[in-house]
């Protein structure tokens, strides 16, 4: 859709402030980009890749500030490299719907394959990526086999779903399917 850009907020070389000089709140994190992937071949500070560190910080922001965070990707390559593309799970293809979905964090990076993640709490209705549930028990479901992350911690490869006792505190859930990384589903934000 012409005019919809996820990765060039207010020109990237400017300090992100509103008209009062106050830093704008961070509502999205670039979790994957091609140049950082190449840099990981040479250097992994703390043993973690740039992508792993970005997801950890996004999770801290989501749970610590109790806010939604959009996961986005960028290639910094305007030719054929599209593997870090941001996919948006929108209600329609209109610019308004795409931007609303992006703001809510209804995103996948790499491909749309991880976009089947849904959650419900205490037997309520299902919510999609970017959505939030509230309850003592969260049930997750998705298509196929995926690597599950709960609160930024790799819980291993799971098939089709997972049930988690939340203890009533904030949690984040996301999955990785092949080259696809989905944004968060939230509990108790």
C-alpha positions as CSV (number, residue, x, y, z in Angstrom):
1,X,0.0,0.0,0.0
2,X,1.7,3.3,-1.0
3,X,2.5,5.6,1.9
4,X,2.6,3.0,4.7
5,X,6.1,2.7,6.2
6,X,6.9,0.8,9.3
7,X,10.5,1.7,9.7
8,X,11.1,5.4,9.0
9,X,9.5,7.2,11.9
10,X,10.1,11.0,11.7
11,X,13.3,10.5,9.7
12,X,15.7,8.1,11.4
13,X,18.6,10.6,11.9
14,X,16.5,12.8,14.2
15,X,16.2,12.3,18.0
16,X,12.6,11.1,18.5
17,X,10.8,13.9,20.4
18,X,7.3,15.4,20.4
19,X,6.8,19.1,20.2
20,X,7.5,19.5,23.9
21,X,11.1,18.1,23.6
22,X,10.1,15.0,25.5
23,X,11.3,11.7,24.0
24,X,8.5,9.9,22.2
25,X,7.5,6.5,23.8
26,X,9.0,3.5,22.1
27,X,6.1,1.4,20.6
28,X,8.0,-0.8,18.2
29,X,11.3,-2.6,18.0
30,X,13.2,-3.7,14.9
31,X,13.9,-7.3,15.8
32,X,15.5,-8.4,12.6
33,X,17.4,-6.8,9.9
34,X,19.9,-8.1,7.3
35,X,23.0,-6.0,8.2
36,X,22.8,-7.1,11.9
37,X,22.5,-10.7,10.7
38,X,25.8,-10.4,8.9
39,X,27.4,-8.7,11.9
40,X,26.4,-11.7,14.0
41,X,28.8,-13.8,12.1
42,X,31.7,-11.7,13.5
43,X,30.5,-10.6,16.9
44,X,27.9,-11.8,19.4
45,X,28.1,-9.6,22.6
46,X,27.2,-11.7,25.6
47,X,26.8,-14.7,23.3
48,X,23.5,-13.4,21.9
49,X,22.6,-12.3,18.4
50,X,21.3,-8.9,17.7
51,X,17.9,-10.4,17.1
52,X,17.9,-12.2,20.5
53,X,18.9,-9.0,22.2
54,X,16.2,-7.0,20.4
55,X,13.5,-9.6,21.4
56,X,14.7,-9.5,25.1
57,X,14.4,-5.7,25.2
58,X,11.0,-5.8,23.5
59,X,9.8,-8.3,26.1
60,X,11.2,-6.1,29.0
61,X,9.4,-3.1,27.5
62,X,6.1,-4.9,27.1
63,X,6.0,-6.4,30.6
64,X,7.9,-3.6,32.4
65,X,5.8,-0.8,31.0
66,X,2.7,-3.0,30.5
67,X,2.4,-1.8,26.9
68,X,2.1,-3.3,23.5
69,X,5.2,-3.4,21.3
70,X,5.2,-3.9,17.6
71,X,7.9,-6.2,16.3
72,X,9.2,-5.0,12.9
73,X,11.9,-6.0,10.5
74,X,14.0,-4.1,8.0
75,X,16.3,-5.1,5.3
76,X,18.2,-1.9,4.7
77,X,18.4,-3.3,1.1
78,X,16.1,-1.9,-1.5
79,X,16.7,-4.7,-4.0
80,X,16.0,-8.4,-3.7
81,X,16.6,-9.1,0.0
82,X,13.1,-9.3,1.5
83,X,13.6,-11.9,4.3
84,X,13.2,-9.3,7.1
85,X,9.9,-8.1,5.7
86,X,7.3,-7.0,8.3
87,X,3.9,-8.7,7.7
88,X,0.8,-7.1,9.3
89,X,-2.3,-9.0,10.3
90,X,-4.9,-6.3,9.5
91,X,-8.7,-6.5,9.3
92,X,-8.5,-5.2,5.7
93,X,-6.0,-3.9,3.1
94,X,-6.9,-0.2,3.8
95,X,-4.1,2.1,5.0
96,X,-6.1,2.8,8.3
97,X,-6.5,-0.9,9.0
98,X,-2.8,-1.7,8.3
99,X,-1.6,1.2,10.6
100,X,-4.1,0.1,13.4
101,X,-2.7,-3.4,13.2
102,X,0.9,-2.2,13.2
103,X,0.2,0.0,16.3
104,X,-1.4,-2.9,18.1
105,X,1.6,-5.2,17.3
106,X,-0.3,-7.6,15.0
107,X,2.9,-8.3,13.1
108,X,5.2,-11.1,11.9
109,X,8.7,-10.7,10.6
110,X,10.2,-12.9,7.9
111,X,7.0,-14.4,6.6
112,X,3.4,-14.7,7.7
113,X,3.8,-18.4,8.8
114,X,3.8,-17.7,12.6
115,X,0.7,-15.6,12.2
116,X,-1.6,-18.4,13.4
117,X,-0.8,-17.8,17.1
118,X,-3.9,-17.2,19.2
119,X,-4.6,-17.1,22.9
120,X,-7.5,-17.2,25.3
121,X,-7.7,-16.9,29.1
122,X,-9.8,-18.9,31.4
123,X,-11.8,-20.4,28.5
124,X,-12.8,-17.0,27.1
125,X,-12.7,-15.9,23.4
126,X,-9.6,-16.2,21.3
127,X,-7.4,-13.2,20.5
128,X,-4.7,-12.9,17.7
129,X,-1.2,-11.5,17.7
130,X,-1.2,-8.1,19.2
131,X,-4.1,-8.9,21.4
132,X,-4.3,-9.2,25.2
133,X,-6.1,-11.6,27.6
134,X,-6.6,-11.5,31.3
135,X,-6.8,-14.5,33.5
136,X,-5.1,-17.1,35.7
137,X,-4.6,-19.6,32.9
138,X,-3.7,-18.9,29.2
139,X,-4.2,-21.4,26.4
140,X,-2.2,-20.8,23.3
141,X,-2.8,-22.4,19.9
142,X,-1.2,-22.3,16.4
143,X,-0.9,-24.3,13.3
144,X,1.9,-26.9,13.1
145,X,5.1,-27.0,15.1
146,X,6.7,-23.9,16.4
147,X,9.5,-22.7,18.8
148,X,7.6,-21.1,21.8
149,X,8.9,-18.1,23.8
150,X,7.3,-17.2,27.1
151,X,8.5,-13.9,28.6
152,X,11.5,-14.0,26.3
153,X,12.5,-17.5,27.4
154,X,12.7,-20.3,24.8
155,X,10.3,-23.1,26.0
156,X,11.4,-25.4,23.1
157,X,9.6,-26.7,20.1
158,X,5.9,-27.4,20.7
159,X,3.2,-28.7,18.4
160,X,-0.2,-26.9,18.1
161,X,-0.4,-25.3,21.5
162,X,0.5,-24.7,25.1
163,X,-1.2,-24.0,28.4
164,X,0.4,-21.6,30.9
165,X,-0.6,-20.8,34.5
166,X,0.0,-17.0,34.7
167,X,-0.2,-16.3,38.4
168,X,-2.1,-13.2,37.4
169,X,1.0,-11.3,36.4
170,X,2.0,-9.9,32.9
171,X,3.4,-12.4,30.4
172,X,4.3,-12.3,26.7
173,X,4.0,-15.1,24.2
174,X,5.4,-15.5,20.7
175,X,6.4,-18.2,18.3
176,X,8.9,-18.8,15.6
177,X,8.0,-21.0,12.6
178,X,10.9,-21.4,10.1
179,X,12.0,-17.9,9.1
180,X,8.8,-16.4,10.6
181,X,8.8,-14.6,13.9
182,X,5.4,-13.4,15.2
183,X,4.8,-10.4,17.5
184,X,3.5,-10.9,21.0
185,X,0.2,-12.0,22.5
186,X,-0.1,-10.5,26.0
187,X,-1.5,-11.7,29.3
188,X,-2.5,-9.5,32.2
189,X,-1.0,-6.3,30.9
